Amino acid sequence: MPSQPPILVEGPRLFPALIAPLLNDPTQAIWLLPTADFVRASQQRRDKPVNRFRSSDPDRFRWNFLERDRLLWEHICAEVKGRGLPWIEIDGSRAPEMIADEVQSHFEDYLGSGKDSCKTHTL
């Protein structure tokens, strides 16, 4: 993985075991780890899973869906912490701007002169 430009990757299936070997240095990455309460509140707020899926047993489907998400979250948290990778806890107590500042601070060496040197691309 190149040391420049910084790359921000987001997605629940990007397991640390898959990303860590690509890093030149552990500080080249950071994981945002939501707390279980934050995840649960977010899922309820967004009515996860949405009713785009058909099921003969919607309650069971919802429980299975949320349980799968919980297991994935636990797996990612355990991998990040077990590998000693940097992470930020997301619990909903801080404004997104504060978290963005913390991420920026973490990547200060990669960002160079600051916010103006960071560009966002959506794929």
Backbone as numpy.savetxt, mean C-alpha at the origin, in Angstrom:
# Nx Ny Nz CAx CAy CAz Cx Cy Cz
16.53 -2.52 -10.89 15.68 -1.36 -10.89 16.59 -0.13 -10.89
16.27 0.85 -11.70 17.12 2.04 -11.75 17.02 2.83 -10.46
18.10 3.55 -10.14 18.06 4.38 -8.95 17.33 5.69 -9.22
17.19 6.08 -10.46 16.46 7.30 -10.85 15.62 6.97 -12.06
14.49 7.51 -12.31 13.73 8.33 -11.38 13.07 7.44 -10.33
12.57 8.05 -9.25 11.86 7.24 -8.26 10.61 6.63 -8.88
10.27 5.46 -8.43 9.10 4.76 -8.95 8.16 4.48 -7.79
6.92 4.88 -7.94 5.91 4.61 -6.93 4.98 3.55 -7.49
4.91 2.43 -6.83 4.09 1.32 -7.28 3.02 1.09 -6.22
1.79 0.96 -6.66 0.70 0.76 -5.73 -0.13 -0.43 -6.17
-0.43 -1.29 -5.26 -1.29 -2.41 -5.58 -1.21 -3.48 -4.52
-2.32 -4.12 -4.18 -2.33 -5.10 -3.10 -1.64 -6.41 -3.44
-1.36 -6.68 -4.70 -0.73 -7.96 -5.06 0.77 -7.83 -5.29
1.32 -6.66 -4.98 2.75 -6.45 -5.14 3.44 -6.83 -3.83
3.56 -8.12 -3.63 4.10 -8.63 -2.39 5.55 -8.24 -2.21
5.95 -7.93 -0.99 7.34 -7.55 -0.73 8.35 -8.59 -1.22
8.00 -9.86 -1.15 8.91 -10.90 -1.63 9.19 -10.76 -3.13
8.27 -10.19 -3.87 8.46 -9.99 -5.31 9.22 -8.70 -5.60
9.04 -7.69 -4.76 9.65 -6.38 -5.00 11.05 -6.28 -4.39
11.25 -6.80 -3.20 12.52 -6.66 -2.49 13.74 -7.07 -3.31
13.70 -8.18 -4.06 14.88 -8.56 -4.83 15.23 -7.56 -5.96
14.30 -6.71 -6.33 14.54 -5.75 -7.40 15.13 -4.43 -6.89
15.19 -4.28 -5.59 15.67 -3.04 -5.01 17.18 -3.02 -4.91
17.78 -1.88 -5.24 19.21 -1.71 -5.04 19.52 -1.51 -3.55
18.54 -0.98 -2.84 18.68 -0.66 -1.42 17.28 -0.70 -0.82
17.11 -1.21 0.39 15.76 -1.27 0.99 15.07 0.09 1.08
15.87 1.17 1.20 15.25 2.50 1.31 14.69 2.99 -0.02
14.89 2.22 -1.07 14.36 2.59 -2.38 12.86 2.33 -2.46
12.31 1.76 -1.42 10.88 1.44 -1.39 10.32 1.81 -0.03
9.01 1.95 0.01 8.31 2.10 1.28 6.91 1.54 1.10
6.42 0.87 2.11 5.09 0.28 2.05 4.15 1.09 2.94
2.97 1.34 2.44 1.92 1.98 3.22 1.04 0.86 3.75
1.06 0.66 5.06 0.35 -0.46 5.67 -0.82 0.06 6.48
-2.03 -0.12 5.97 -3.20 0.32 6.73 -3.46 -0.61 7.91
-3.96 -0.06 8.99 -4.34 -0.89 10.14 -5.61 -1.65 9.79
-5.88 -2.71 10.54 -7.09 -3.50 10.30 -8.35 -2.64 10.44
-8.36 -1.76 11.44 -9.53 -0.88 11.63 -9.71 0.07 10.45
-8.60 0.59 9.93 -8.68 1.50 8.79 -9.22 0.77 7.56
-8.73 -0.44 7.33 -9.20 -1.24 6.19 -10.69 -1.52 6.31
-11.10 -1.95 7.49 -12.51 -2.28 7.72 -13.40 -1.04 7.49
-13.00 0.10 8.03 -13.78 1.34 7.85 -13.84 1.74 6.38
-12.73 1.59 5.69 -12.67 1.93 4.26 -13.59 1.01 3.45
-13.56 -0.27 3.77 -14.42 -1.22 3.06 -15.89 -0.91 3.29
-16.24 -0.57 4.52 -17.63 -0.23 4.83 -18.05 1.06 4.12
-17.17 2.04 4.14 -17.46 3.32 3.50 -17.67 3.15 1.99
-16.91 2.26 1.40 -17.00 2.03 -0.05 -17.95 0.89 -0.40
-18.63 0.34 0.62 -19.57 -0.76 0.45 -18.92 -1.93 -0.28
-17.73 -2.33 0.21 -17.01 -3.45 -0.40 -17.58 -4.77 0.09
-17.68 -5.73 -0.73 -17.56 -5.62 -2.18 -18.84 -5.01 -2.76
-18.68 -4.28 -3.81 -19.86 -3.70 -4.46 -20.69 -4.80 -5.07
-21.92 -4.51 -5.35 -22.85 -5.54 -5.84 -22.70 -5.83 -7.32
-21.50 -5.68 -7.86 -21.31 -6.00 -9.27 -21.13 -7.50 -9.48
-20.93 -8.22 -8.38 -20.80 -9.67 -8.46 -22.13 -10.31 -8.09
-22.50 -11.31 -8.83 -23.73 -12.04 -8.52 -23.38 -13.28 -7.71
-24.20 -13.54 -6.75 -23.97 -14.70 -5.90 -25.31 -15.20 -5.38
-25.41 -16.51 -5.23 -26.63 -17.08 -4.66 -26.68 -16.85 -3.15
-25.53 -16.50 -2.57 -25.45 -16.23 -1.14 -24.61 -14.96 -0.93
-25.21 -13.79 -1.11 -24.46 -12.52 -1.03 -23.76 -12.31 0.31
-24.36 -12.73 1.41 -23.72 -12.54 2.72 -22.44 -13.37 2.83
-22.53 -14.60 2.37 -21.34 -15.47 2.40 -20.27 -14.93 1.45
-20.69 -14.47 0.28 -19.73 -13.89 -0.68 -19.01 -12.70 -0.05
-19.77 -11.81 0.58 -19.18 -10.63 1.22 -18.18 -11.05 2.30
-18.57 -12.00 3.15 -17.66 -12.46 4.20 -16.39 -13.04 3.59
-16.51 -13.90 2.57 -15.34 -14.50 1.92 -14.44 -13.43 1.29
-15.05 -12.45 0.65 -14.31 -11.38 0.00 -13.50 -10.59 1.04
-14.14 -10.20 2.13 -13.47 -9.42 3.16 -12.42 -10.24 3.89
-12.68 -11.52 4.09 -11.71 -12.40 4.73 -10.47 -12.58 3.85
-10.68 -12.73 2.55 -9.56 -12.83 1.62 -8.69 -11.57 1.69
-9.33 -10.39 1.69 -8.59 -9.14 1.80 -7.80 -9.07 3.11
-8.41 -9.54 4.20 -7.74 -9.52 5.50 -6.51 -10.42 5.48
-6.63 -11.60 4.89 -5.50 -12.53 4.82 -4.36 -11.95 3.96
-4.71 -11.32 2.85 -3.69 -10.68 2.00 -2.99 -9.57 2.77
-3.76 -8.75 3.47 -3.20 -7.66 4.26 -2.23 -8.20 5.31
-2.65 -9.25 6.03 -1.78 -9.84 7.06 -0.49 -10.38 6.44
-0.61 -11.00 5.28 0.56 -11.55 4.59 1.54 -10.44 4.21
1.03 -9.37 3.63 1.89 -8.26 3.21 2.56 -7.61 4.43
1.80 -7.36 5.49 2.37 -6.77 6.72 3.48 -7.66 7.28
3.24 -8.95 7.34 4.23 -9.88 7.89 5.49 -9.89 7.02
5.34 -9.86 5.70 6.50 -9.84 4.81 7.31 -8.57 4.98
6.63 -7.42 5.00 7.33 -6.14 5.13 8.10 -6.10 6.45
7.42 -6.41 7.52 8.06 -6.33 8.84 9.13 -7.40 9.00
8.87 -8.60 8.50 9.83 -9.69 8.61 11.11 -9.44 7.82
11.02 -8.71 6.74 12.19 -8.39 5.92 12.86 -7.09 6.35
12.28 -6.42 7.34 12.86 -5.17 7.81 12.76 -4.04 6.80
11.72 -4.08 5.97 11.54 -3.06 4.94 10.85 -1.83 5.55
11.09 -0.66 5.00 10.46 0.55 5.55 8.96 0.57 5.27
8.22 1.11 6.24 6.77 1.17 6.08 6.21 2.31 6.90
5.02 2.73 6.51 4.28 3.77 7.21 2.92 3.20 7.56
2.54 3.33 8.82 1.22 2.86 9.24 0.17 3.89 8.85
-0.90 3.41 8.24 -2.02 4.26 7.85 -3.21 3.87 8.72
-3.62 4.79 9.58 -4.72 4.49 10.49 -5.86 5.50 10.39
-5.74 6.44 9.47 -6.80 7.43 9.28 -6.69 8.64 10.19
-5.69 8.66 11.07 -5.57 9.79 12.00 -4.83 10.98 11.40
-4.12 10.75 10.29 -3.36 11.83 9.66 -3.94 12.15 8.29
-3.86 13.41 7.93 -4.33 13.85 6.62 -3.45 13.24 5.53
-4.03 13.00 4.37 -3.23 12.45 3.26 -1.99 13.29 2.96
-2.09 14.60 3.12 -0.93 15.47 2.86 0.22 15.17 3.83
-0.12 14.83 5.06 0.91 14.48 6.04 1.62 13.18 5.65
0.86 12.23 5.17 1.44 10.96 4.74 2.30 11.19 3.50
1.80 12.01 2.58 2.58 12.33 1.37 3.90 13.00 1.76
3.88 13.88 2.76 5.11 14.52 3.22 6.07 13.49 3.80
5.53 12.51 4.53 6.37 11.46 5.11 6.99 10.59 4.01
6.20 10.29 2.98 6.73 9.52 1.85 7.82 10.33 1.15
7.54 11.61 0.93 8.52 12.47 0.27 9.81 12.54 1.08
9.68 12.65 2.39 10.85 12.71 3.25 11.66 11.41 3.14
10.96 10.29 3.09 11.64 9.00 2.95 12.45 8.94 1.66
11.90 9.51 0.58 12.56 9.44 -0.73 13.38 10.68 -1.04
13.70 11.49 -0.04 14.41 12.75 -0.25 15.67 12.58 -1.10
16.45 11.55 -0.83 17.68 11.33 -1.59 17.41 11.06 -3.07
16.27 10.45 -3.36 15.93 10.13 -4.74 15.25 11.29 -5.46
14.60 12.17 -4.70 13.84 13.26 -5.31 14.69 14.46 -5.66
15.84 14.57 -5.13 16.69 15.69 -5.47 16.20 16.99 -4.87
15.78 17.92 -5.72 15.46 19.27 -5.27 14.08 19.40 -4.65
13.31 18.33 -4.54 12.03 18.44 -3.86 10.85 18.14 -4.74
9.70 18.72 -4.39 8.43 18.40 -5.05 8.44 18.63 -6.54
9.15 19.67 -7.00 9.14 19.98 -8.44 9.82 18.89 -9.27
10.68 18.09 -8.64 11.39 17.06 -9.40 10.61 15.75 -9.48
9.48 15.68 -8.83 8.68 14.47 -8.80 7.53 14.59 -9.79
7.44 13.66 -10.71 6.37 13.68 -11.70 5.51 12.44 -11.52
4.25 12.57 -11.79 3.32 11.46 -11.63 2.86 10.97 -12.98
2.87 9.67 -13.15 2.37 9.05 -14.38 1.42 7.95 -13.97
0.28 7.90 -14.60 -0.68 6.83 -14.33 -0.73 5.92 -15.53
-0.60 4.62 -15.26 -0.66 3.64 -16.34 -2.01 3.00 -16.40
